[in-house]
Amino acid sequence: MAIDTMKKVTMVCQVTAAQRLIRRLHELSVVELTDTVAHYEGAEDQFERPEVSTEECDGQLQKVHLILGLIDLFAPEEKSFIAGLAPVPMIIDEKEIEDGLHQAELDAHYDVALELDSQYRQVERRISDIRNQLQELAPFADLPFRVAELSKPERVRLVFGAIPPNNLDAMAQDPAAMDVLAWERVVSGQFLRKNGSGGTPAKENAKRNEPVRLVVAFLRAQEEAAREVLSTYGFEDTPLPALPGTVRDHIRELEADLATSEETVEGIAAKTKELAVHRRALTVLKALREDQRNTTLAHTKSVHGKWAQVVTGYMREKDVPRLREVFEREFPNASLLIEDPGPDENVPVSLSLPKHVRPVQMLVNLFGLPEYHTFDPSPFLMVNFYIFFGICFSDLAYGILLVLLSLYIMKRTRPYEGVYNFAKLLLFSGFSTMVFGMLLGSWFGDLYEPQYLGERNLMWKIMTTVSVVDPLEKPVVVLLISLAIGMANQFYGIALKMYGALKRGDKATAIYDCLLWLIILPGFVVLVSTLFVKPPPFVLYGGLALFIVGAVGLILTQGRTAKNPIARLLTGVVSLYGIVGSYGLTSFIGDTMSYCRLLALGLTTSIVALSFNMMANLLRPIPHVGIVLFILVLVVGHVFNFFISILGAFVHSMRLIFVEFFGRFYESGAKPFAPLGFDSQAAILRKES
């Protein structure tokens, strides 16, 4: 239940056996290959990197991507509810790879898909052009005459455009405009007379405040004056399209072309759906070619001379016997060197955890894997996270629902380790929610109360028997409990830092930066508590003694790296506050206060549940439909509260872990151990034991 011990491995074989060695390492999947040049200084000058080509794989992948892209466009795969929540790769086996598509089948499918894709792109461009033209012609659709007729008059100039309706009223009453302009308004394919007689626009358009479209006439000799008037009233001239007939006739032709193009797309979609039956086989082929490409590129991490090739990497100590056995049996002329990695090497990290701890590893992965020379915090944060989540969610009924939902997801996602472990994390969190829901007296909020389910119902008897404290009635008590949990968690984090320092053999850090803080902080808590309560004398004096001993120790040791004695003491004094050093009293206060969110989230879950209960109960007296509305509001309200509270409990519990807990001791940043093996984002290979 720790970080796996890693070994650095160097393999030297004949150049002619190098490809066979890489393939065998791929089958074993126990060695993560690394850049040999980075391991051995000067290797680049003495050796050469092998030349590889991924052209064949790239060509097939290009064909597969085109076919699958077309299939996903016209025949998207229907996914279950669980797969929609957490997309997972396809699981395949070795037999499925052997029975996959052959080159001839792929080429045949590719030829069909390429032709369909070409047709679709052409039709799609045509459809886009038609829609753009229709959009451009829409303002002119109501013109009942041929567009060319506007330019026929020799002495009169006709222009088409739009004007705000209020401005049209003002222009109609302007004598200067009446002297030089005449206009007609275009509405629904007909003209309404609007000239100098003083008419007004239709009321419905004025209400909508839409621009009014007009055909304006003026003498060519008076064009300058007419343009000035039109500009004054905000008239916007709209150039008319050059069309032989009416705009409406052209629109009808475009709509007919659009319908024909859309029918063509439907035909392409029908033919593409015939290809969709090969989706799984194509995905298997994609995974296979991606894996082959990655395996080919793995050769470039090695180096070779005239006769020998050198391959380096990391592997887990427990897998060393398997690799030795393979070398002795299949590569008798090759050399295998196993050694411990150096202290400065960036060693990949592999974690081996029992089943009940693996769900929590997801939280560690989100924050970052621990450094190789430290320790895995997964087992140490289990209790913390489940307690935090349980208090934040704290409802017996919600906990039962979460357990049932988690079991369903686990059943559907058992082959997918990541999703399965997340569901298992929610399962254990559901049990914690049930416990704290009973202790804090919440079952769908207060739905067990007599006004909802009748006098002395079964749930009322259970909840009143098992509940310890109601956070709504005694919030101060629950707040103090939350703060106590926060302080205990701070001590726990410092203790884990001390454990990590001792594990590394760093006794100075363990004593000066950890033990002394574990001495001063309890004393500080006792002294602060005197502001609110009067503790017994032995508690007060004990706390004072702890604070003085810890403070003196920290003042003398926190500036131990400074050469000047005065600077050393000043650094020690300032470190008590928290400006410098590994911790601080203000950091302790701030981090502890962050645990107030446990009370806040628990109250939020309960109050929202109570609110829906009250709303539902107000609707119950309504004749005939009251009971239906009562049940409907309860179901909808509590489903909403259930999911939103899960999100809040999970996010805030993670924050307390990542910031207030991990910040005390955790060192992350390692890269995960990734041995050479089947590697594809499209599928997971299930190997037979």
Secondary structure, DSSP 4 states (H G I P E B T S, - for coil): -EEPPEEEEEEEEEGGGHHHHHHHHHHH--EEEE-HHHHSTTHHHH-BPPP---HHHHHHHHHHHHHHHHHHHHSPPP--HHHHHS--PEEEEHHHHHTS--HHHHHHHHHHHHHHHHHHHHHHHHHHHHHHHHHHHGGGTT--S-GGGGG--SSEEEEEEEE-HHHHHHHHT-HHHHHH-EEEEEETTEEEEESTTT----HHHHHHTPPEEEEEEEEGGGHHHHHHHHHHTT-EE-PPP--SS-HHHHHHHHHHHHHHHHHHHHHHHHHHHHHGGGHHHHHHHHHHHHHHHHHHHHGGGSEE-SSEEEEEEEEEGGGHHHHHHHHHHH-TTSEEEEEPPPTTS---B-EE--TTTHHHHHHHHHH-EEPTTS---HHHHHHHHHHHHHHHH--HHHHHHHHHHHHHHHHHSTT-HHHHHHHHHHHHHHHHHHHHHHHTT-BTTBTTSHHHH-TT-HHHHHHHHH----TTT-HHHHHHHHHHHHHHHHHHHHHHHHHHHHHHT-HHHHIIIIIHHHHHHHHHHHHHHTTTS---HHHHHHHHHHHHHHHHHHHHHTTTT-SSHHHHHHHHHHHHHTSSSS--HHHHHHHHHTTHHHHHHHHHHHHHHHHHHHHHHHHTTSTTTHHHHHHHHHHHHHHHHHHHHHHHHHHHHHHIIIIIIHHHH--EEEPBP--SS---SSEEEE---
